[in-house]
Amino acid sequence: MPQPSAHRPHHPTPGPGTAAVPSIVSSGVSALGRGVGQIFLQPHALTGLLIVAGIAVYSPLMALQVVLGTTVSTVAGRLLDLRITDGLQGYNGALVGAAAWAAMGVFWPATLLTVVGAAACPAVHRALERALAPLGLPALTAPFCIVSGLLTALLRAIDAPMVPDPAPVSGSTAWLVPEAVLTGESQVVLVDSWVGGALILAGLFIAGWRVGTAALLGSVVGTAATLALVPAGQAAHGLGGYSPCLTAIAIGVVLLPPGRRAWVLAVAGSVLTVVVDRVFTAIPVPTYTWPFIVTTWLVLAVVNWRERRLG
């Protein structure tokens, strides 16, 4: 028997605005993940979210700056009519946010630096792409290095209080080496945590076994080469592995055709990255990911030159 209308359960039909909310949230989270994932040249949302998780393990407030930087940079790129698909305008802003927190360690000053720096990244990215296009070279993370380098110079000029460099780690070399390898993954985003590095590496393996293998290979090779140059206690912070990690991904998986040549060049590039890193260490400017950028540009330039010669 039909129920009286007053007693029938009422299920209101969601309006267009209500139905759109989950879609907007999902799209926003996906865009955030892809933007952060592009730090490691991976437009994968889950990879990016695991990178954010790896940062949050180290510092939730730093992770917040990374999210803010990704968002601001993506919006600024959209306003400049730049391509924002696959997170291409988010990753430099994410790194600016990480660098701002690593430099200041105080929420509101770091937030100001993040917003200003991330907003500037798309314009710098566009200028670099135009300058490098005739050479066939990508901008990579150079916009982040330029913007954060200028902001750091400004902080030093006004004698702003900044977080000091970490002290060498003491302990058994047998433990410090694997710790350095994993921390090398996390130091890409300026995080000194082997747990964070493990989460980031898991995200990279989700992007693809070649990506995860290249990241691990680069950090292992870079750490081993660094240990030949500095004491184990200094290498434990992962500073010898993070740029080689990026170099190995870029050369071994992303920018060159897959095959044995790409892997050989990835290993050679990882070693060269450590040499370039030593040069930057002697220069009074923030190193950031410059060793990765310079090495990748050199390898690509040589490959392009050789291919032109062979016709």
N, C-alpha and C positions, 0 to 999 in steps of 0.2 A: 504494500500500500504506500503511495507517495507521501512523503513527509510534508507537513505544512511548510509554506515558503519561509515562515519566520524561524523554523527550526532546522532548515537545511544548512549544512556546513557551507560557509562562504569562503571561496578561494579567489581573492581579487586577481585579476589579470594584470601582470606587471606592465607598467607603461614603458614607452621607448627609453626614457631616461634611466629607469631602474634596471632594465635588461642590459643597458650599455655599460653599467658600472663594472661588472666582473670582466667584461671584455677590455675595458680601459685599463684596469688594474693588471690583467694578464699581459697586455701589450706593453705596459710600463715596466713590469718586472722583466719581461723578455728583452726589451730594449736596454735596460740596465745591465742585464747579464751579458748581452752581446758586446756592449761598450767596454765593460771591464775585461771580458775575455779577449778583446783585441789587444790588450797589453801584451799578450803572448801570441798575437796574430791569429786568434781563434774566435770566429763569430758564433760561438756556441753559448746559449744562455745559461745552461746548467754549469758549464765550465766557469763562467763569470761569477755565478752565485757561489760556487765553492771557493773561488778566489776571495770573494767578500767574506765568506765564513772563515777562511784562513787568516784574514786580517783581523776579523772580530775576535778570534781567539787571543790574539796579541793585544788588541786594543779596540773595544767597541766604538770609542769616539773617533779613532782613526778610520774605522770602517764607515762611519757616518760621513766623514770628510770625503772619502772615496766616492760614496754614493752621491753626495752633493756635487762634487767636481764632475762626475760623469753626466749628471743631469744638466748642470749649467752649461757645460761644453756642448752637449747635444742640442740644447735649445739655441745657443748662440750660433751653432752651425746651421740650424734650420733658418734662423733669421737672415743668414748670409746666403741662403739658397744653395748650400752645399749638400752633397750626398751624405745622408745620415743613416742609410740602411746598413745593416750588419755592424752597427756600432762604430763606424769609421770616424765619427767626430766626438766619441765619448772617452776613448781610452787615454788620450793625453790629459784631459781634464781630471780623470781618475788619478793619474799619477801625480798631477799637481796637488790634488787633495792629500795624497799620501805624503808627499814631500813637505807640504805645509805643516801637517801634524808632526812629522818627524823633526822638523826644524824648530817648531815653537812649543809643542806639547801643552798648549793652553787653548781652550776651545774657541773663544771669540776672535783672538788675533789670527788663529789658524783658519777660521771660517772666512774672515775677510780676505786673507791671502788666497784661499781656495776659490772664492767667487771671482775675484779680480783676475787671477791667473787662468782659471778654467774658461772664463769668458773670452780671454785673449787667444786661446789656443787655436780655434778654427781659422782665424785670420792669418796667424803665423803658419798654420798647416797649408793653407791655400797658397801663400807666398812661396813656401818651400817647394810645394809640388810643381809650381810653374818654373821655378829656378832649376829643379832637378830633372824635369821632363826631357830636355834635350839629351841628358846623359843616361836616360833610362833607369834612374834610381828612385826608390820610394822614400818618402819622408820619414817613415818609421816613427820612433819616439823623439825625434829631434825637436818638434815643437815644445814638448814637455821640458826637455833639457834647456832650451833657450829661455822659455818663460820662467821656469823655476830658478834657473841660474841668475836671471836678472833680479828676481824677487829676493833671492838670497844675498846678492850684492847690495841691494837696497837695505836689507836688514842689518848687514854688517856696517854699512855706511852710517846708519843712525845708531849703531851700537845697541841694537835690540837684544834682549836676553834670548839665547838659543840653547837647545839641548846639546850637551857635550857628546863627543864621539864615545862609543862604547870601549870599555877597557878590555885588554886581552883576557881570554878565558883560560883557566887552569884546569888540569885534569889529565886523564889517560888519553894518549894519542889514539888508542884503539877505539875510544868512544867519540873523541873530538872529530875524527874524519867523517864518519857517517852523519854526525850532527851537522858538520859543515856542508855536506852534500845536500841535505834536506833544507838547511837554512839558505843555501844558495838559491833554491826555488822561491823562497819567501822574500829574499832581499831584492828581487825584481820590483816588488811593491814596497820596499824600504821597511820590511818587517823582519825582526831578528828573532825568529821562532822556528824551531825544527818541526813543531806540531803544525804550525801554520803552513810550513813548506810541504808537509805530508798531505794536507788537505788540498793545497794548490796542485800538487803532483797528481793526486787522484782526479781532480778536475781535468787536467791535461790528458790523462789516459782515457777519460770519458770522451774527450774530443777526438781521440783516435790513438791506436797503439803506437803509430809512428810518432805522433806528437809527444806522447808521454816518454817514449824511448829517447827521442832527441833531447828533450828537456833534461832527463836524467843523465844521458851521455854527456851533454854539455857541462852540467854541473860537476860530474865526476872528473872529466878531463880538466876543467878549469881549476877545481880544487887541488888536483894532483900537481898541476903546473905551478899553482900558487905556493903549495907546500915546499916546492923546490927553491922558493925565493924568500919566504917569510916563515917565522916560527909557527908551529901548529896552533898555539894559543891565539894568534892574530887571525889565522885562517878559519877558526871555528865559527866566526860570525857570518860565514857564507859570502864574504865580500869578493872572494875569488871565483865563485861559481855562478853568480847571477847573470852577468853579461854573457859569458860563454853559453849559458842555458838558452838565452834568447838567440844568440848567433846560431846555435845548432838547430833550433826550430826553424829559423828563417831560411837558412841555407839548405838544411837537410830535408825539409818537408814542404815549405811554403813557396819559396821564390825560385827554385830551380826544379827542372823535371826530375821526377823520382828515379832512383837508381843508385848504383854503386858510386858513381862520381859524386853525387850529392852528399852521400854519407862520408866519403873520404874528405871532401871539402868542409863538411861540418866539423869533423874532428880537427882538421888543420886550422880551420877558422876559430875553433874554441881555444886552441893553443895561442894563436895570434892575438886573440882578444885579451888574453892575460898579459901579453907583452904590451899591447896598447894601453891596458889598464895601468901598468907600471909607469908609463909615460904620463898619463893623466894624473896619477898620484903625486907626481913631482910638480904639477902645475897648480897654482893657487886658485883653482875654480872647482866647483862641485863636479865630481865625476859622473854621478847619476848613471845613465845608460850609454854615455858617449862611446865607451870601448866597443860595445855591440854595434852601434850605428856606424862608426868609422870602419870597423872590420868588415861588416856586411857590405858597405859601399865599396870597399877595396876589392873584395872577392867578386862582387857582381861586375865591377868595372873590368876586372881582368877577364872574367868569363865572356862578357860582351865583346871585348876587344879581340879575344881569341876567335870567337864565332864569326866576327866580321872578317878577320883575316882568312879563315877557312872558307868563307863564302857561303 
